Amino acid sequence: MPELPQTELEIKIGINIGSQEFDVPTDRYDFIGLFRTEFLYMEGKELPGEETQFEAYRQVVQKAKGHPVTLRTLDIGGDKTLPYMELPKEDNPFLGKRAIRLCFAEKELFLTQLRAALRASAYGPLQIMFPMVGSLEDIRKAKEYLNLAKEQLKERKQQFDEQIRIGIMIEIPAIALIADLAAEEVDFASIGSNDLTQYLSAADRMNPEVAAYYKSDSTAMLRLLGFVFREFSKREKEISVCGEMAGNPETAQLLVGLGARKLSMSSGNIAGVKAKLAECTLQELTALAEKKL
């Protein structure tokens, strides 16, 4: 890519996908910022095996034609359940045994997915992202599982990217508040603005009765986002946003003003976001964010 003039700033636009059947021309996006892997688990009648997962992940990597693919490990729980897997009945499932917490409790389920993802990384630039991380201990534990999966593949003499990049979802305020420490542990991160807003505002994002309290552009949210962007940028670690804020033209402007340089969204939102961002200079967007703060 030719070097951009100093007056121009490149904002990379990614897409979020929910299966290997996505059909978006590669010239419309720069990366796949969120590959939700739950579809393999939710569409079947039993847990998908390693080969089934590997084939699906490989198809996505190859279809992306060299664009980086961010595979999010299983995020089941909360509003997503499996008919063939007994999950605990919880009063507050969004605060319960879900995503990475469930994977830690189901060791073989987790290792199966990690092996499949690692094998797919031999076919193109794939990176692995862990959801619902709440502490440095969570990050280190997830990396231990990944290292175990690598050793298992080496024993089988199966190929994978030895330098595969590892990242986390920032959606729990506890990890956002220690973004400076978390950035030292990972290669990249993606902000899940939907859950981060929900947890920060203590307002269920699926409950219309408290919709007025669920504000992704609140001062508290914007201050927290600005802190995360700064801390990752200081350490030259990639940070993106893949929640609804990224796909909304108005809040996308705020995000860029706060320091975001990578936004990932549903493919139908790309045109609107690109058009809105192209209307403004970085100075104008920075001023907009400062005024909102």
N, C-alpha and C positions, 0 to 999 in steps of 0.2 A: 504494500500500500504506500503511495507517495506521501511524503511528510506534509502534514497540514500546515497552512499559514498560521502564524502566531495568533491571528485574530479569530481563528476557528477552533472549536472544541469538539472532539468526537465523543458522542454519547452512544454506547453500544446498546443495541436493542435485541433482546432475546425473546424466545417463545416458551410458554409452558405447555406441556403435552401430557396426555393421560393414557396413551397407548402407542404401540408401534404403527398404528394405522394413520398417523397424522399425515396431512397432505398440504404442506406449505412450501412454496418454492424457496430454494436456499438463498436466493438473492434478496429476499425480504427480511432476513434476520441474520444476526451475527453469531448467535450461540443459542443452545437450548439451555435455558437457565433453570428449568425445573422439569424433570422427567419423573412423574408420579408413577410409582411401580405398583400401587395398590390394585390396579385393574386386574393384574394376573391372579391375585388372591380373591378378589370380589366376584369375578365372572365365573370361576370354576366351582366344582363341587367338593374339591379337596385342595390341600396345599400344593402349589405348583412345585415340581421337582427342579433340580438344578439345570437339567437340559432344557426344559421348557422356558425357564427364565433366561438362560444363556442365549437361546435363539431369539427371544424377543428383544433383549438388550443389544445383541449384535445387529439386528435389523435396524434399530434406531440409530446406532452409531454409523452404520453404512449409509443409511438414508440421509443423514446429516451432511455427508460428503465433506468431511474435514472440519466442520464447525464443532466446537467443543460441546459435549453433552454432559450435563450435570444430573447424575442419577441420585435421586433421594431414596434412601432405604425405607423399608416398610413403615408407613404411618397409619396404622390401624388403631382404632379406639376413638373416644370422643363421639363424633357423629358417624363413624364408619365401623361397621361390625362385619363379622364373617359367620355365615349360617352353620358352618361345619366346625367352628372352633369356639369353645366355651370361654367367653371373657367374663371377668367378674362383674356382677351387678353393682354399680356404683352410683351414689347420689350425685356426684359431680364428675362424670366421666372425662370431661376436658381437663380435669385436674388429677386424673387418676393414672391407671396403668395403660399407657398408650405409647405409640411410636417407639423411641429408643428404649423406654422403660420396659415395654413388652418384649422387645428383642433381647434385652439382657436376661429376661426371665425365661425366654425360649431359645436357648443356646443353639440348638441344631437348626432351627428355622433361620436364625440370623446368619450362621455360618454358610448355610446353603445359598442364601442370597448373595453374600459377599463373594463366595467362590464364583458364582455365575457372573457377577458384575466384573470381577477381576479378569475373568476369561474374555469377556466382551471388550475389555480395554486393549486387547491385542489387535483389534480391528480399527482403531481410531481413537481420537482424543476424548476419553471418557474420564470423568472425575466423580468421586463418591461424596455424598453429603448426608450427614446424620441429622434427623429432625428431633425436636423437643429436648435439646441439650440444655441442661440447667446449671452445670458446674464444670470446673476443670477436671474433676474426677470422672464425669461422664465422658468427656472428650478422650481422656487417657484410656478409659476402659474400652471405648469403642475402637480405638486404635489397636489395643491389645487383641481384640477379636479379629480385626483386619489382618494383623500380623500372623495370627494363627491360621487364617484362611490362606494366606500367602504360602505358609509352610506346607499346608496340605496340598496345594497345587504343585509346589516344587517336588514333593514326594511323588506325585503322579507324572512329573515332567511335562506339565501343561503350561502353555505360554500366557503371560500377562505383562502389563506395563509395570516394570519394577519401580518406576518413578511416579506412579499414579498420584494425582493430587487429591488431598483430603480436605473437606470443608464441613461446616456446620450451618444449620438453620439458626438464626437469631430470632426467636419468637417468645422466649421467656425473659422477662425483665432482669432476672438474676444474672443471666449470661451477658445481656446487653450492658449492664452496669460494670462488668469487668471485661469489657471489650479489649482493653489494653493487654490484659493477661491472656485472653482467649486467642488473640491474634498471634501470639507467640507459639501457639500449639497447632495451628492449622495453616493451610495454604490459602484458603479463601473462606468467605462466608456469604450467606444470602439472608436478607431480612424478610421474614414472613410477616408482613405488616398486619394481616388479618388477626392472627393469634396474638401478636405482640400488642396490638391495640386492645384486644379483649382482656388480656391479663393485666395490662397497665391500668386500664380504666375500670376493672372489675365489673364489666358489663358483657353479658353473654351476647355474642354477635349473632346468634340465631333467635334471640328473644325480642320480638317487636316491642314488648312492653318497656324495654330499657334502651331502645334504639337511640334516644336522645343523649344517652351517656356514652355511647360508643362513637368516639370521635378520633379518627386517625390523624386529623390535623390539629389536635389540641396542642397547647404550648408544651405540655409535659412530653408528649410524643415527639414533637419536633426537636426539643432539646436532647432527648435520648438518641434520636436518629443522628443528629449532628455529632454527638459524642462518638457514636460507633463509626461513622464515616471518617472522622478525624483520626481515631486511634488505628484503624486498619490502614488508612492512607499513610500515616507516619511510618508504618512498618512495611510499606510497599506490598501490602496484601490486598488482593481483589475483594471488593465488597459490592454486592448487587442487592436489588430489591425485587422480590418475585410475588408480592401480594397485590391486592387490588389497588393499592396506592400507585403502583407502577403503571397500571393500565388505565388510570384515570388521567386525562390530559391536564387537568388543573393541579392535582396533587403531584403529578410527574414533574411539573415545573418547580414545585416546592422542593421536591427531592433533589433535583439538580442544583437548585440554589443552596441547598444544605451541604452538597458535596458528592452526591451520587453520580457515578459515571457509567453505570450499567443497570439497565432496567429490563425485567423479563415479564411477559404478559401473555394473555390469550391472543392468538393471531389476529382476531377481529379488532383488537384495539390498537394495532401497530400504526395504521395510517393516521388515526386521530392524534396519537401521542407525538409522532414525528412532526406532524403539521404544527401542533401547538408549540413544541420546543423550538422549531425553526423560526417562529415569530419573534423570538427574544434573543437578546445578548446574554452572556453569562453574568455580566454586571447587573442587568435588570433582574435576572432570576435570583441573584444573591441578595439584592435589595428587597425583593419580594419576600424571601425567606426571613430576612432580618426584621422586616416590618411585622410579619406574622408572629415571630418570636416575641 
